[in-house]
Amino acid sequence: MDLSLTPYSPDIGITRLLVDQPIAVPALIKFYYSDFIVRELDLDGACVKLKEAAIPPEPELDAYNDYLSEPEMKRVKLSIVIQNAPELAYLSTEDRDMIAAIYSTPPSVLLASEAPNFFPLPPDKQTRRSVHRLLSSMNRIDIATRTVVDPGDGDGEQTYRLMIQFQRPTIPRPPEKYTHFVLEKAGLDTMQAVTSMISRMPQQFRCKVNDFTYRGTKDKRGVTVQRVCVRGVWPSILSNASIKSTGMYLQTGDFSFSSEALCLGAHLGNSFELILRGIPHTATSNLTDRLLSLKSKGFINYFGHQRFGSGSTRTHHIGAAILAGQYSDALWMVISSTMECRFKPADMSRDSFKNIMASIASKDSQLFEDSLKRLLDDVGRSRGPFASTIRLVKESMDPLAALLKHISKSMQTMYIHAFQAYLFNLAASRCIAKIMDELASGKRGARTSYLLLNDPVYARTTTTQIENKIHLISADDLNKEEYTFKDLALPLLGTKTIRLLSSAASNFPQSLLADVYEAYNDALLSNGLSFDSFSTITQRTTVPKELSSSFRAFVPVGDVRLLMVTPSDLQMCWIRHTSLTDILGVTDMDILAGKHPHAFSEVSVMDPVSLSGNTETEHISLALRFLLPSSAYATELLRELLGTAVDPESQKAILTHYKINITNSNELDEQECFQQSE
């Protein structure tokens, strides 16, 4: 199979692999959502799984729902129970009939008369309690009972009365402040899943987006399992908000209550279970050898293509334009990418869309609105989803204000972080090339764990200060062998890492940090930036006071990222099947339905006999399972393993080779819609 596949993605800064593979192994990933399963890891290392979808008992909510339903048969039954209850035998027939009438009256009728009703109570305390327990068991949450004590005149004996009064019922809340649950979803990112659940909740139980918390966001292109919590929502409401359909779905389960919310980042990483389908029979042995190498050496910790979007306008270009003060260019790139995300290629070929692009290029807001209206008429869509795009166009005379006011803070940050990630990829590629040369020449040896003086490593401290997360290897470190080759780390560009980079370039010109400095400097200059302009952007730009905090968020402070990552618990399972389009992934939902999971085993040298068969009628796919720390990309592990990029364009080329036209092709050709909140 000759597809001219390349392992490199220079458009996002990736130009080197840890081990250059002579032959690329074509494989389909994410053919179905279930081919890419991601499960969150708890802080104790346990894998989050959806184990049961059962709803725990909700007696308070059941009573409320019973009250809302008002079945006639139930009211008749209550009347009969009250009239024959031994606890009320002390009352006259007239009083029992009146109490029965109150409890069998519909709430809408009781609402018109809020005056209390009084009935005698016996002096015995236990008997009074039994009366209240009986009436409470009627589950009329709109009726309250209370004992009223009459002290009597002078030395007269006090008497007791039963007060029965209508009360306006309040919606019951769960026993604890937060409801925790496990969410399994496919075809939706975490925020889309949350907003979808909210939209499907009954109005009286509906909450807000900010009521949800989770430990990390999960991508939509795959099946993901994670812990989520929400304030004040019953499990049954969440369960009924599930989506069950072919392809995209979400399911909730494993409910519990807690007084504590979940904290962002409070997890160890993710467990991945992937299907690589359509492995050439001739590549199986070679692929096993690569897995053994990957298990010991790891892979380069690049930011994957998901970070940069897949449209014609990459998100890091928008970030670079913002940081360079080219706000007008950034604004129009946002609008262009938004429009590109909204329509499929068939719609985008319409003349009306071409007119929209022309209006963006000429910055003609009237032409834009006229063209947009025609396009919406063509494709039958409402104008509503484009409201923020239209506002951006109308305010294009002040592009910075438009960016700050009409693009959500998360989106603003995402554009900047994409440029930051692009710079890291460039620096990582440059450093790996240098390290490979030093290993080949013998400059780096096993005696010092393949480390050199002044190599940057991730500091073995608990500090949260970014500038202290990097440690430069000393002679003492080399003697103690406290750090290893896998501890190498690079700073992400930011205001708190620029000084470290500048100092290293000046004092240690042969070090890896000096190479990082040069890579960042070259990329900044090519984008109209410099280290100085980067760090002083907030001082050089004047914005309205109400937008100053948003503008400061444009400038990242930096961070530290490992140069290489090694997967933990790497396991494999070869699968033989008759059709390339067979469903092979096994989700937690599948297991609950009785499907057996794959029998994974440790990576080892393959027995060729185990994969013998008819190469004309059988396909071979590889199931992988492994753990990665948070922020590491499984697609970059696959790049190293397969010797080819696994971006949507490469996947389309493999699909074309197999002449496959699949119904879920939107997973491959859908644009990564990085756009402002509507």
C-alpha positions as CSV (number, residue, x, y, z in Angstrom):
1,M,0.0,0.0,0.0
2,D,1.8,3.1,-1.2
3,L,0.0,6.2,0.0
4,S,3.0,8.5,0.3
5,L,2.2,9.0,4.0
6,T,4.5,11.3,6.0
7,P,5.2,11.2,9.8
8,Y,5.8,15.0,9.9
9,S,3.5,17.9,10.3
10,P,5.6,21.0,9.7
11,D,2.5,23.2,9.7
12,I,2.2,22.6,13.4
13,G,5.9,22.5,14.1
14,I,6.5,18.7,14.1
15,T,9.6,17.8,12.0
16,R,11.2,14.9,13.9
17,L,10.4,11.5,15.5
18,L,12.2,9.9,18.4
19,V,12.8,6.9,16.1
20,D,12.6,7.4,12.4
21,Q,10.6,4.6,10.9
22,P,11.7,3.5,7.4
23,I,8.2,2.4,6.4
24,A,4.9,4.0,7.4
25,V,2.1,1.6,8.6
26,P,-1.2,2.8,7.4
27,A,-4.1,2.2,9.8
28,L,-7.5,3.7,10.3
29,I,-8.2,5.3,13.7
30,K,-11.5,6.7,15.0
31,F,-13.3,4.9,12.2
32,Y,-16.1,4.6,14.7
33,Y,-16.3,6.6,18.0
34,S,-15.8,3.4,19.8
35,D,-12.4,2.9,18.2
36,F,-11.0,5.6,20.4
37,I,-12.0,5.1,24.1
38,V,-10.7,7.5,26.8
39,R,-11.3,6.8,30.4
40,E,-10.2,9.3,33.2
41,L,-7.9,8.2,35.9
42,D,-8.7,8.9,39.6
43,L,-6.0,10.3,41.8
44,D,-5.4,6.8,43.2
45,G,-4.8,5.6,39.6
46,A,-8.1,3.7,39.3
47,C,-9.7,3.9,35.9
48,V,-13.1,5.6,35.8
49,K,-15.7,3.2,34.4
50,L,-19.5,3.3,33.9
51,K,-20.4,0.3,36.0
52,E,-24.2,0.8,36.5
53,A,-26.9,3.0,35.2
54,A,-29.3,2.3,38.1
55,I,-30.9,5.4,39.8
56,P,-30.7,5.4,43.6
57,P,-33.9,5.8,45.7
58,E,-35.3,9.3,45.6
59,P,-38.2,9.3,48.1
60,E,-38.5,13.1,48.3
61,L,-38.6,13.5,44.6
62,D,-41.0,10.6,44.2
63,A,-43.4,12.4,46.6
64,Y,-43.1,15.6,44.7
65,N,-43.8,13.8,41.4
66,D,-46.8,12.1,43.0
67,Y,-48.1,15.4,44.0
68,L,-47.7,16.8,40.5
69,S,-49.5,13.8,38.9
70,E,-52.7,14.0,41.1
71,P,-54.2,10.7,40.0
72,E,-57.9,10.5,40.9
73,M,-57.6,6.9,42.0
74,K,-54.9,7.9,44.5
75,R,-57.1,10.5,46.0
76,V,-60.0,8.1,46.4
77,K,-57.6,5.6,48.0
78,L,-56.3,8.2,50.5
79,S,-59.9,9.0,51.5
80,I,-60.6,5.3,52.2
81,V,-57.4,4.9,54.2
82,I,-58.1,7.9,56.4
83,Q,-61.7,6.9,57.1
84,N,-60.7,3.5,58.2
85,A,-57.4,4.3,60.0
86,P,-57.4,3.0,63.6
87,E,-55.2,6.0,64.6
88,L,-58.2,8.3,63.9
89,A,-60.8,6.1,65.6
90,Y,-61.0,8.6,68.5
91,L,-62.5,11.2,66.1
92,S,-66.1,11.6,65.2
93,T,-67.3,10.3,61.9
94,E,-67.8,13.9,60.8
95,D,-64.2,14.9,61.6
96,R,-62.8,11.8,59.8
97,D,-64.9,12.6,56.7
98,M,-63.6,16.1,56.8
99,I,-59.9,15.1,57.0
100,A,-60.5,12.5,54.3
101,A,-62.0,15.2,52.1
102,I,-59.0,17.5,52.7
103,Y,-56.5,14.8,51.7
104,S,-58.5,13.7,48.6
105,T,-59.0,17.3,47.3
106,P,-56.8,18.2,44.3
107,P,-54.0,20.8,45.1
108,S,-55.5,23.3,42.7
109,V,-58.7,23.4,44.8
110,L,-56.8,23.6,48.1
111,L,-54.8,26.5,46.7
112,A,-58.0,28.7,46.8
113,S,-58.5,28.1,50.5
114,E,-55.4,28.6,52.7
115,A,-57.3,28.8,56.0
116,P,-56.2,26.1,58.5
117,N,-58.6,23.4,59.8
118,F,-58.6,22.2,63.4
119,F,-59.4,18.9,64.9
120,P,-59.2,17.5,68.4
121,L,-56.1,15.5,69.5
122,P,-55.9,13.0,72.4
123,P,-53.8,14.0,75.4
124,D,-51.5,10.9,75.0
125,K,-48.2,11.9,73.3
126,Q,-47.7,8.5,71.6
127,T,-51.2,8.7,70.1
128,R,-50.6,12.2,68.8
129,R,-47.4,11.0,67.1
130,S,-49.2,8.1,65.5
131,V,-51.7,10.6,64.0
132,H,-49.0,12.8,62.5
133,R,-47.1,9.7,61.1
134,L,-50.3,8.5,59.5
135,L,-51.0,11.8,57.8
136,S,-47.4,12.2,56.8
137,S,-47.5,8.8,55.1
138,M,-50.2,10.2,52.7
139,N,-47.3,12.0,50.8
140,R,-49.3,15.2,50.3
141,I,-46.3,17.5,50.4
142,D,-48.7,20.4,49.9
143,I,-50.4,19.8,53.3
144,A,-48.7,20.4,56.7
145,T,-49.8,19.1,60.1
146,R,-49.0,20.6,63.5
147,T,-50.0,20.1,67.1
148,V,-51.5,23.3,68.7
149,V,-51.5,23.4,72.5
150,D,-54.3,25.3,74.3
151,P,-53.1,26.0,77.9
152,G,-56.7,26.1,79.4
153,D,-58.1,28.7,81.8
154,G,-56.7,29.1,85.2
155,D,-56.0,25.7,86.6
156,G,-57.8,24.0,83.7
157,E,-56.1,21.2,81.9
158,Q,-54.4,22.0,78.6
159,T,-55.9,20.6,75.5
160,Y,-54.4,19.7,72.1
161,R,-55.6,20.3,68.6
162,L,-54.5,19.0,65.2
163,M,-54.0,21.8,62.7
164,I,-54.1,20.9,59.0
165,Q,-53.1,23.6,56.6
166,F,-52.2,24.0,52.9
167,Q,-48.6,24.8,52.1
168,R,-47.0,25.8,48.9
169,P,-44.6,22.9,48.1
170,T,-41.0,23.6,47.2
171,I,-39.0,21.5,44.7
172,P,-37.1,19.0,46.8
173,R,-33.3,19.0,46.6
174,P,-30.9,16.0,46.9
175,P,-29.6,15.1,50.3
176,E,-26.2,16.6,49.6
177,K,-25.2,19.8,47.8
178,Y,-23.6,17.9,44.8
179,T,-24.6,14.9,42.8
180,H,-21.6,13.0,41.4
181,F,-21.9,10.7,38.4
182,V,-19.9,9.0,35.7
183,L,-20.5,10.3,32.2
184,E,-19.9,8.2,29.1
185,K,-20.4,10.1,25.8
186,A,-19.5,9.9,22.1
187,G,-19.6,12.6,19.4
188,L,-19.8,15.5,22.0
189,D,-17.2,17.3,23.9
190,T,-17.7,17.8,27.6
191,M,-19.2,21.2,27.3
192,Q,-21.6,20.1,24.6
193,A,-22.7,17.2,26.7
194,V,-23.4,19.5,29.7
195,T,-25.4,21.9,27.6
196,S,-27.3,19.0,26.0
197,M,-28.2,17.6,29.4
198,I,-29.4,21.0,30.6
199,S,-31.6,21.5,27.5
200,R,-33.3,18.1,28.1
201,M,-34.1,18.7,31.8
202,P,-37.7,19.6,32.8
203,Q,-37.9,23.4,33.3
204,Q,-38.5,23.2,37.1
205,F,-35.3,21.1,37.6
206,R,-33.1,22.9,35.0
207,C,-29.8,24.2,36.3
208,K,-27.0,26.4,34.8
209,V,-23.8,25.5,33.0
210,N,-21.8,26.9,36.0
211,D,-23.5,24.3,38.3
212,F,-21.4,21.6,36.6
213,T,-17.8,20.8,37.5
214,Y,-15.4,18.2,36.2
215,R,-11.7,17.4,36.4
216,G,-10.9,17.8,32.7
217,T,-12.6,18.4,29.3
218,K,-12.8,15.5,26.9
219,D,-12.8,15.6,23.1
220,K,-15.9,14.7,21.0
221,R,-14.1,12.4,18.5
222,G,-14.3,9.2,20.5
223,V,-16.0,7.6,23.5
224,T,-14.9,9.2,26.7
225,V,-15.7,8.3,30.3
226,Q,-15.2,10.8,33.1
227,R,-16.5,11.9,36.5
228,V,-18.8,14.9,36.6
229,C,-20.7,16.6,39.4
230,V,-23.6,19.0,39.4
231,R,-25.1,21.1,42.1
232,G,-28.7,20.3,43.3
233,V,-29.8,17.9,40.5
234,W,-31.4,14.5,41.1
235,P,-29.9,11.4,39.5
236,S,-33.2,10.6,37.7
237,I,-33.2,14.0,36.1
238,L,-29.6,13.4,34.8
239,S,-30.5,9.9,33.7
240,N,-33.5,11.0,31.7
241,A,-31.4,13.7,30.0
242,S,-29.3,10.9,28.4
243,I,-29.1,10.6,24.6
244,K,-29.4,7.2,23.1
245,S,-28.9,7.0,19.4
246,T,-26.6,5.4,16.9
247,G,-23.3,7.3,16.8
248,M,-23.5,10.3,19.1
249,Y,-24.8,9.5,22.6
250,L,-24.4,10.2,26.3
251,Q,-25.2,8.0,29.3
252,T,-25.0,8.8,33.0
253,G,-24.6,6.4,35.9
254,D,-22.8,5.4,39.2
255,F,-24.6,8.2,41.0
256,S,-23.5,9.4,44.5
257,F,-24.0,12.5,46.7
258,S,-21.3,14.7,48.2
259,S,-20.8,18.0,50.0
260,E,-17.7,18.6,47.8
261,A,-17.4,19.5,44.1
262,L,-14.8,18.2,41.7
263,C,-11.7,20.2,41.0
264,L,-10.3,20.9,37.6
265,G,-7.1,18.9,37.0
266,A,-7.6,16.6,40.0
267,H,-6.8,13.4,38.1
268,L,-3.7,11.5,37.1
269,G,-4.4,11.3,33.4
270,N,-6.3,9.0,31.1
271,S,-6.5,5.4,30.1
272,F,-6.8,4.8,26.3
273,E,-8.3,1.9,24.5
274,L,-7.7,2.2,20.7
275,I,-8.5,0.2,17.6
276,L,-6.0,0.5,14.7
277,R,-7.9,-1.2,11.9
278,G,-6.7,-2.5,8.6
279,I,-3.1,-3.3,9.6
280,P,-1.3,-4.8,6.5
281,H,-0.5,-8.5,7.2
282,T,3.2,-7.8,6.3
283,A,3.5,-5.2,9.0
284,T,2.3,-7.1,12.0
285,S,5.7,-8.4,13.2
286,N,7.4,-5.0,12.6
287,L,4.6,-3.2,14.5
288,T,5.2,-5.4,17.5
289,D,8.8,-4.5,17.5
290,R,7.9,-0.9,17.4
291,L,5.6,-1.3,20.4
292,L,8.4,-2.9,22.4
293,S,10.6,0.2,21.5
294,L,7.8,2.6,22.4
295,K,7.3,0.8,25.7
296,S,10.9,1.5,26.7
297,K,11.7,4.8,25.0
298,G,8.4,6.6,24.8
299,F,7.5,9.3,22.3
300,I,7.9,13.0,21.9
301,N,5.4,15.0,23.9
302,Y,4.2,17.1,21.0
303,F,0.9,18.9,21.1
304,G,-1.3,17.0,18.6
305,H,-3.2,18.3,15.6
306,Q,-6.4,18.6,17.7
307,R,-4.8,21.6,19.5
308,F,-4.6,23.6,16.2
309,G,-7.9,22.8,14.5
310,S,-8.3,21.4,11.0
311,G,-9.7,24.3,9.0
312,S,-7.8,26.3,6.5
313,T,-7.1,28.9,9.2
314,R,-5.1,27.3,12.0
315,T,-5.8,28.5,15.5
316,H,-2.2,29.3,16.2
317,H,-2.2,31.8,13.3
318,I,-5.0,33.7,15.1
319,G,-3.0,33.6,18.3
320,A,0.1,34.9,16.7
321,A,-1.9,37.8,15.1
322,I,-3.4,38.7,18.4
323,L,0.0,38.8,20.2
324,A,1.5,40.8,17.3
325,G,-1.2,43.4,17.7
326,Q,-2.6,42.6,14.3
327,Y,-6.2,42.6,15.7
328,S,-7.9,43.3,12.5
329,D,-6.3,40.3,10.8
330,A,-7.1,38.1,13.9
331,L,-10.7,39.3,13.8
332,W,-11.2,38.4,10.2
333,M,-9.5,35.0,10.6
334,V,-11.9,34.2,13.4
335,I,-14.9,35.2,11.3
336,S,-13.6,33.2,8.3
337,S,-13.0,30.1,10.4
338,T,-16.4,30.4,12.0
339,M,-18.1,30.5,8.6
340,E,-16.0,27.6,7.4
341,C,-17.0,25.5,10.4
342,R,-20.7,26.2,9.9
343,F,-21.1,24.7,6.5
344,K,-20.2,21.5,4.8
345,P,-18.1,21.7,1.5
346,A,-21.3,21.4,-0.6
347,D,-22.8,24.5,1.0
348,M,-19.5,26.4,0.9
349,S,-19.4,26.2,-2.9
350,R,-22.5,28.4,-3.2
351,D,-22.1,31.8,-4.6
352,S,-23.6,33.3,-1.5
353,F,-20.7,31.9,0.6
354,K,-18.2,33.2,-1.9
355,N,-19.8,36.6,-1.5
356,I,-19.4,36.3,2.3
357,M,-15.7,35.6,2.0
358,A,-15.4,38.6,-0.4
359,S,-17.1,40.8,2.1
360,I,-14.8,39.7,4.8
361,A,-11.8,40.4,2.7
362,S,-13.1,43.9,1.9
363,K,-14.4,44.4,5.4
364,D,-17.8,45.4,4.0
365,S,-20.3,44.7,6.8
366,Q,-23.4,45.5,4.8
367,L,-22.3,43.1,2.0
368,F,-21.6,40.5,4.7
369,E,-25.1,40.7,6.1
370,D,-26.8,40.7,2.7
371,S,-24.7,37.7,1.6
372,L,-25.2,35.9,4.9
373,K,-29.0,36.3,4.6
374,R,-28.9,34.8,1.1
375,L,-26.8,31.9,2.3
376,L,-29.1,31.2,5.3
377,D,-32.1,31.3,2.9
378,D,-30.3,28.8,0.6
379,V,-29.5,26.3,3.4
380,G,-32.6,26.8,5.4
381,R,-31.0,27.9,8.6
382,S,-32.1,30.6,11.1
383,R,-30.1,33.7,11.6
384,G,-29.7,33.2,15.3
385,P,-26.5,31.0,15.4
386,F,-24.6,33.8,13.6
387,A,-25.5,36.6,16.0
388,S,-22.0,36.9,17.5
389,T,-20.4,36.7,14.0
390,I,-22.6,39.6,12.8
391,R,-21.6,41.6,15.9
392,L,-18.0,41.0,15.2
393,V,-18.4,42.4,11.7
394,K,-20.4,45.4,12.8
395,E,-17.7,46.3,15.3
396,S,-14.7,45.7,13.0
397,M,-13.7,49.4,13.2
398,D,-12.4,48.5,16.7
399,P,-11.2,45.0,16.2
400,L,-9.5,44.6,19.6
401,A,-12.7,45.5,21.5
402,A,-14.7,43.2,19.2
403,L,-12.3,40.3,20.1
404,L,-12.5,41.0,23.8
405,K,-16.3,41.6,24.0
406,H,-17.7,38.9,21.6
407,I,-15.3,36.0,21.9
408,S,-15.5,34.0,25.1
409,K,-12.5,34.0,27.5
410,S,-11.9,30.3,26.9
411,M,-11.7,30.9,23.2
412,Q,-9.3,33.8,23.6
413,T,-7.1,31.7,25.8
414,M,-7.3,28.8,23.3
415,Y,-6.0,30.9,20.4
416,I,-3.0,32.1,22.5
417,H,-2.2,28.6,23.8
418,A,-2.3,27.2,20.3
419,F,0.5,29.6,19.3
420,Q,2.3,28.6,22.5
421,A,1.9,24.9,21.6
422,Y,3.2,25.6,18.0
423,L,6.3,27.2,19.5
424,F,6.8,24.2,21.8
425,N,6.6,21.8,18.9
426,L,9.2,23.7,17.0
427,A,11.5,23.8,19.9
428,A,10.9,20.1,20.7
429,S,11.7,19.1,17.1
430,R,14.9,21.1,17.2
431,C,16.0,19.7,20.6
432,I,15.3,16.1,19.5
433,A,17.4,16.6,16.4
434,K,20.3,17.8,18.6
435,I,19.9,15.0,21.1
436,M,19.9,12.4,18.3
437,D,23.2,13.8,17.0
438,E,24.7,13.8,20.5
439,L,23.7,10.2,21.0
440,A,25.1,9.2,17.7
441,S,28.4,10.9,18.4
442,G,28.7,9.4,21.9
443,K,28.5,12.8,23.6
444,R,25.5,11.4,25.6
445,G,26.2,8.1,27.3
446,A,24.6,5.6,29.7
447,R,27.1,6.5,32.4
448,T,25.3,9.8,33.0
449,S,21.8,8.5,32.1
450,Y,22.2,10.2,28.7
451,L,22.1,13.6,30.4
452,L,24.5,16.5,30.0
453,L,25.4,19.5,32.2
454,N,22.7,22.2,32.2
455,D,20.1,20.0,30.6
456,P,16.6,21.2,31.6
457,V,14.6,18.7,33.6
458,Y,11.3,18.8,35.4
459,A,12.2,19.7,39.0
460,R,11.5,17.2,41.7
461,T,9.6,19.7,43.9
462,T,6.0,20.5,44.7
463,T,6.4,24.1,43.8
464,T,3.6,25.8,41.8
465,Q,5.9,28.7,40.7
466,I,6.5,28.2,37.0
467,E,10.0,29.6,37.0
468,N,11.0,27.0,39.7
469,K,9.6,24.0,37.8
470,I,12.7,23.8,35.6
471,H,16.0,22.4,37.1
472,L,19.3,22.6,35.2
473,I,21.4,19.4,35.6
474,S,24.5,19.9,37.8
475,A,27.6,17.8,38.1
476,D,26.2,16.6,41.5
477,D,23.1,15.5,39.7
478,L,25.1,13.5,37.2
479,N,26.9,11.7,40.0
480,K,23.8,10.9,42.0
481,E,21.8,9.8,38.9
482,E,18.7,11.3,40.5
483,Y,17.3,12.4,37.1
484,T,17.0,10.4,33.9
485,F,16.7,11.1,30.2
486,K,12.9,10.9,30.5
487,D,12.9,13.9,32.9
488,L,14.0,16.3,30.2
489,A,11.5,19.2,30.0
490,L,11.1,22.5,28.1
491,P,9.5,25.7,29.1
492,L,6.4,26.9,27.3
493,L,6.9,30.5,26.3
494,G,5.4,33.0,28.7
495,T,6.2,36.1,30.7
496,K,7.6,34.0,33.6
497,T,9.9,31.8,31.4
498,I,11.4,34.4,29.1
499,R,14.1,35.4,31.7
500,L,15.1,31.7,32.1
501,L,15.4,31.3,28.4
502,S,17.4,34.5,27.9
503,S,19.8,33.6,30.8
504,A,20.4,30.1,29.5
505,A,21.1,31.4,25.9
506,S,23.6,33.8,27.3
507,N,25.3,31.6,29.9
508,F,25.0,28.2,28.4
509,P,25.1,28.7,24.6
510,Q,25.5,25.0,23.9
511,S,22.6,23.8,26.1
512,L,19.2,22.6,25.0
513,L,17.6,25.8,26.5
514,A,19.7,27.9,24.2
515,D,18.2,25.9,21.3
516,V,14.7,26.5,22.7
517,Y,15.5,30.2,22.9
518,E,16.7,30.3,19.3
519,A,13.6,28.3,18.1
520,Y,11.3,30.6,19.9
521,N,13.1,33.7,18.7
522,D,13.0,32.6,15.1
523,A,9.3,31.8,15.2
524,L,8.5,35.1,17.0
525,L,10.4,37.2,14.4
526,S,8.7,35.4,11.5
527,N,5.3,36.4,13.1
528,G,6.2,40.0,13.7
529,L,7.0,39.5,17.3
530,S,10.0,39.5,19.6
531,F,10.7,38.5,23.2
532,D,10.5,42.1,24.2
533,S,7.2,42.9,22.4
534,F,5.7,39.6,23.7
535,S,6.4,40.5,27.4
536,T,5.3,44.2,27.1
537,I,2.1,43.9,25.1
538,T,-0.1,44.9,28.0
539,Q,2.0,48.1,28.6
540,R,2.0,49.1,24.9
541,T,-1.7,48.7,24.2
542,T,-4.5,50.9,25.6
543,V,-7.9,49.3,26.1
544,P,-11.0,50.5,27.9
545,K,-10.9,49.9,31.7
546,E,-13.7,47.4,31.6
547,L,-11.8,45.2,29.1
548,S,-8.4,45.4,30.7
549,S,-8.7,42.2,32.6
550,S,-9.7,40.3,29.5
551,F,-6.8,41.8,27.6
552,R,-4.3,40.7,30.2
553,A,-5.5,37.1,29.7
554,F,-4.1,37.4,26.2
555,V,-0.5,37.1,27.4
556,P,0.4,33.6,28.8
557,V,2.6,33.3,31.9
558,G,4.2,30.1,30.6
559,D,4.6,26.6,32.0
560,V,6.9,23.6,31.8
561,R,6.2,20.5,29.7
562,L,8.1,17.1,29.6
563,L,9.9,16.6,26.3
564,M,9.1,12.9,26.1
565,V,6.4,10.7,27.6
566,T,6.4,6.9,28.2
567,P,3.1,5.1,28.2
568,S,2.3,3.0,31.3
569,D,0.7,-0.4,31.3
570,L,1.0,-0.8,27.5
571,Q,-1.0,-3.8,26.4
572,M,-2.1,-5.2,23.0
573,C,-4.6,-7.5,21.4
574,W,-4.6,-8.6,17.7
575,I,-8.1,-8.9,16.2
576,R,-8.9,-10.9,13.1
577,H,-12.2,-10.1,11.4
578,T,-13.8,-10.5,8.0
579,S,-14.9,-6.9,7.2
580,L,-12.9,-3.7,7.6
581,T,-16.0,-2.0,8.8
582,D,-16.8,-4.5,11.6
583,I,-17.5,-2.8,15.0
584,L,-14.5,-3.8,17.2
585,G,-14.4,-1.3,20.1
586,V,-16.0,-2.4,23.4
587,T,-17.4,0.5,25.5
588,D,-18.6,0.4,29.1
589,M,-22.1,0.6,27.8
590,D,-21.4,-2.5,25.6
591,I,-20.1,-4.4,28.7
592,L,-23.2,-3.5,30.7
593,A,-25.2,-4.9,27.8
594,G,-23.3,-8.2,28.1
595,K,-20.5,-7.8,25.5
596,H,-17.1,-9.3,26.4
597,P,-14.1,-7.0,26.5
598,H,-11.0,-7.7,24.5
599,A,-8.4,-10.0,26.1
600,F,-5.4,-7.7,26.3
601,S,-1.9,-9.0,27.2
602,E,1.5,-7.5,27.7
603,V,3.4,-6.4,24.6
604,S,5.6,-9.2,23.5
605,V,7.2,-10.7,20.4
606,M,4.3,-12.0,18.3
607,D,3.9,-15.6,17.3
608,P,3.5,-15.4,13.5
609,V,1.3,-18.5,13.5
610,S,-1.3,-16.7,15.6
611,L,-2.0,-14.3,12.7
612,S,-1.8,-16.8,9.9
613,G,-4.9,-16.9,7.7
614,N,-6.4,-15.9,4.4
615,T,-4.9,-12.5,3.6
616,E,-7.5,-12.0,0.9
617,T,-10.6,-12.5,3.1
618,E,-9.4,-11.5,6.6
619,H,-8.4,-8.2,8.1
620,I,-6.1,-7.7,11.0
621,S,-6.6,-4.9,13.5
622,L,-4.7,-4.0,16.6
623,A,-6.3,-3.0,19.9
624,L,-4.1,-1.1,22.2
625,R,-4.5,-0.1,25.9
626,F,-2.2,2.2,27.8
627,L,-2.1,5.1,30.3
628,L,-0.9,8.6,29.7
629,P,-0.5,11.6,32.0
630,S,-2.9,14.5,31.5
631,S,-2.1,16.8,28.5
632,A,-0.2,14.1,26.6
633,Y,-1.7,13.2,23.2
634,A,-2.4,9.6,22.3
635,T,-2.3,10.6,18.6
636,E,1.4,11.5,19.1
637,L,2.0,8.0,20.4
638,L,0.4,6.7,17.3
639,R,2.5,9.0,15.1
640,E,5.7,7.4,16.6
641,L,4.3,3.9,16.4
642,L,2.9,4.0,12.8
643,G,5.5,6.3,11.4
644,T,2.8,8.5,9.9
645,A,0.7,11.5,10.9
646,V,-2.9,10.5,12.0
647,D,-4.5,13.8,11.2
648,P,-7.9,13.9,9.3
649,E,-6.2,14.4,5.9
650,S,-4.1,11.3,6.3
651,Q,-7.1,9.3,7.4
652,K,-9.1,10.4,4.4
653,A,-6.3,9.2,2.1
654,I,-6.5,5.7,3.7
655,L,-10.3,5.7,3.4
656,T,-9.9,6.6,-0.3
657,H,-7.5,3.8,-0.8
658,Y,-9.9,1.3,0.7
659,K,-12.8,3.0,-1.3
660,I,-14.8,3.3,1.8
661,N,-17.7,5.7,2.1
662,I,-18.8,5.5,5.7
663,T,-21.9,7.0,7.3
664,N,-19.9,8.5,10.2
665,S,-17.4,10.3,7.9
666,N,-18.2,13.5,9.7
667,E,-15.7,12.3,12.3
668,L,-13.0,12.7,9.7
669,D,-14.1,15.6,7.6
670,E,-15.8,17.8,10.2
671,Q,-13.9,21.0,10.8
672,E,-12.6,21.6,14.3
673,C,-14.9,24.4,15.1
674,F,-12.9,26.7,17.3
675,Q,-15.2,29.6,17.4
676,Q,-16.7,32.1,19.8
677,S,-19.6,31.3,22.0
678,E,-22.9,32.1,20.3
